[in-house]
C-alpha cells in the first residue's frame, strides 16, 4: 500500500502519543511540514498525495527526536515570540509565552512609547525580551548582556533577522558588572529554579535548556539578589525594571527590590494566572 501524507501524519501522531508527548497532533503536523518543506495548507490539501521512502525517512527521523522529548522548537531551530521569529542554539533558553508578561508589564509603565529610551536586558539569551520591546518602541535603543558568547551570537543574529540590528547591541558580561551607563528600563528573565528542583523538570527543559539559564541556586533567588543590588546604579531616576519570576517567588523578589531602595509598582500574572513578573521603579 502506498504511503500518503495522511497516513504518514497519522503514524507520526501515533508515535508521539505512545511516547507521552502532550500535543502529539500539533507536534506531528509541525514536524511533517518542516521535514517536507510544506505549508499547513499544502499538507491539508494534498493529504492523499504519495510520499517517497526518502520523505518518510526524513519525517520519521524528526518524530523520533520528538519522541525522545527534544522540544519541537529545538528541532526546528526557532521559536515565535511576541511578533518575532527567533533562532535558538544550545546556549539559549527556549523562550516561553509566559515571558511575554515582562514585555507587557514594561510597556504598561511607559507613558511615551515614542521616547528615545535606553533599555538594558540582563541575561538576554535569544534577545527575545529586548527585541520585542524594540519592536514596540520605535526610537528606543538597547543593550543585551549574557554570560554566554553563544547566546550573544544568537541574539545578534536575531536582531538582524528581525530588522532591529541597528538599534540593538549585545555583549558578554556578568549581569550589570562594569556598566557605567544608566538606563530607562532594565529587564531580565534570570535563572530561578531552585537547584534541588532541576532533576524533576520535564525532560524538554532539563535536558535541552542550558543549566545556567535554569539554576537559581539553593532557593532560586541568587540572580535576583545580584540584580537587585545593581539596579539602583543601573536605572535612571524614575527608571523602571521588570523581572520574570518563578512560581511563588513574586513576594520575595519584591522584597529584594524594596530592600535595595526601589519601589514596587506591580506584580503581573501570566495567562495561566501565575504571578510571573515583578515591576519596580527607581524613586531616588
N, C-alpha and C positions, 0 to 999 in steps of 0.2 A: 504493500500500500504506500502510495506517495505521501510524504510528509508535507503538510502545508503550514502556512503561517499560523493558522488557527490551532492545529494540533501541536505545533512546536510551542506556542504560547501556553496552551493548557498543560503540557508536560512540564514547562518551567514553573508554572504556578503550583502544580502538584509537588514538585521537588522542594520548593520553598516552604510550602505548608508542612511537609514532612519534617523539614529542618527546624520548624518552630518560629519562622520569621513572622513578625506581626502583620505585615501588609504584603502578603505574597502576590496578590493580583497586581497591585501598583508596581511593586519592585520588578516583577517579571515583565510587565509592559515596558518599563523604562529601559531595562537591560536588553530586551529584544530590539527595541528601537535603536539603542546605541550600537549594538553589535552589527546590525544590518543597515545602519545609517538611514533609518526611516523616520518620517514624521508620524505623529499619532494618527492623522487622517489616512496616511498610506497604509499603516498597519491595519486599520479598521476596514478600509475599502478593498484591500487586497488579501483579505483573510484566507481565501481559498486558493491563493497562488502557491505553487510548489516552491520548496526551498531545496537548495543543494546540500550535499553532505558537508561541504565546507562551511556553509552558512549555519547549519545546525550545530556543527562543532564549535563555531565561534560563540554561539548563544550558550551552549552547554558549559563552556569554559567560564563565562561570566556568572552563570547561575550557580556553579559550584563555588565560586568565590563568595557569593552572597550567602549560600547555604552554610559556609564556614564562618558566617557572621561579619564579613567585611561589609561596611556600610555602602549603600548604593553611591553616595556622593564620593567616596574614596575610589570606587571602581570607575566612576565616570570622570573623576578628577576635578569636579567642580560642584558648586552649590549656589543656588539662588538665595539672595539675602536682600531684603528691602526691595529696591528697584534694580539691583545689580546682579551680574553673573560673576562669580568669584572662583578662581582656580585654587586648588588645595595642594599641599605637599606634606611630607611626613613630619615637618616641623610646625605645622599649623593645626590649631584646634578646628574642628569641623563646626562652622557657625550654626547655631540653632535659632529657630524662630523666636524663642524666649528672649534672646539678646536684643531683638528689635525694641524691647521695652526701654532699653537705655536710650536709643535714638529718640523715641517718642518723649521720654522724660526730659531729655536735654533740649529738644526743640520747644517743648512747652515752656521752658524757662526763658526763652529768648524773645524779648519784645520786638526786635527788629531783625528779621531774617536777611535783610539786605546789607546789614552792617559788615564792615571788614574785620571779622572776628579771627582770632588765633585760637586753634584747637590743638590740644595735646592728647594723644592716645597712648596709655601705658600698657605694654604687653599687647601690641597691636595685632599679632597673628596674621591673618589674611588681610588685615586692614578694614574689615567689614564695618565696624562702627564708624571709624573716621571717614571712610568713603561714602557711607550712607549719609552722614551729616553734610559732607561737602556737596553731595547731590542735591540737598535741600537748601544750602546756604551759598548762593552764587558768588559772593565776594569774600568768603572765608578761605583761609589757608590753614594747613595743618602739618603737624609733625607726629610721626608714629615711632615709638621706641619698642624694641623687643630684644630679649637676651639672645635670641637665635638668629644667626645670619641667614639661615634658610627661610625663616619667617619674613625677615626683611626683604629677601629676594621675592618671595611670593607676593607680599603687599605692594612692592614697587611694580611688579607685573600687573597686579590687579588694578592699580591706579591707572596705568597706561591703557589697559583693556577697556576700562570704563570712561576713558577720556577725561580723567581727573589728574593726570600726572603733572600738569603744570601748577597745580595748587597743593600737592601733597609731597612730602619728603619723609623718608624713613631711614633710621639708623639703629645700630645695635647699642644697647645700654642696659643698665640695671635700674628699672623704674626711672625716677627723675634725677638720679645721681649726676652731678656735674652740670645741670641745666641752670643757666643764669636768667633766661627769659621767663617772663610771666605771661600767663595765658588767660583768655576769657572763659575758656571751657576746658576742663580736664575730664576725660572719660577713661574707663577701664573695665575689662572683664578679666580679673585676675584669677589664679587658681584658688579654689575654695573648698575642695573636697577634703575632709579630714583624712589623714594618712591611713588610718585603720579601715576606712570605708572603700579604699581603692579596689581591693580584691573583690568586693561584692558588686561592683558596677557591671552593667551589661557588657558583654564581650565587644560589641561595636565600639564602645567607649574605651574600655580598659585595654584592649589590645591594639587599638588603632589611633587614638588621640595621644599626643605626646604627654608623657607623665608629668613633666614640669609645668604643663599648662593645666593640670588637674590637681596636683597635690598641694594643698594649702597648709600643710603642717599638722601638728597634733590636733588642734581644734578647728582647722580650716581658715584661721584668721591671720596667718603670718603675713601675707601680702598686704592685707588691709592695714595692719599696724605700720608697715613700712610706708605705704602710700599716704595714709592719714598724716603721718609725721611730716611728710614733704609738702603736702598740699598748701599750707599757709605761705610757703615760699614760691610755689608754682602758679598760684592763682592771683590774678589782679584783684584789687579791692572790688568787691561786688561780683567777682567771678564765680562760676558755677562748676560743680563737679557732679557726675552721675556714675555710680558704680554698680555693676551687677553683683548680686549676692546669691548664695545658695539657700536652700530651704531652711527656715528658722534662724537665719543669720542677720536679718534686717535690723533688729533692735541692737545687737552687738556692734554692727558696723556703724549705725547711727551714733552710738555712744562713743566710738572711737573718733568720729568726726568732731563731736562736741568737745571731747577731751583735748582736742588739738585746736580749739578755738573757732571751729566752723559751725554755722547754724544749719540745722536740718530743715529742708524746705519741702520734703515729700518722700513718701515711700510708695512705690508703684508696683502693681500686680501684673503678672503676665496673663496670657489668655487662659491659662489653667487656674487662675486665681491665686497663684503663689506670689508672695512678696519677693519681687525679683530685682528691684532697683532702689537704691538709696540715693537721694539727691541732696546736695548741700551747697552752701554759699559762703564765700569768704567775706565776712562782715567787717573785717578790720580796715 
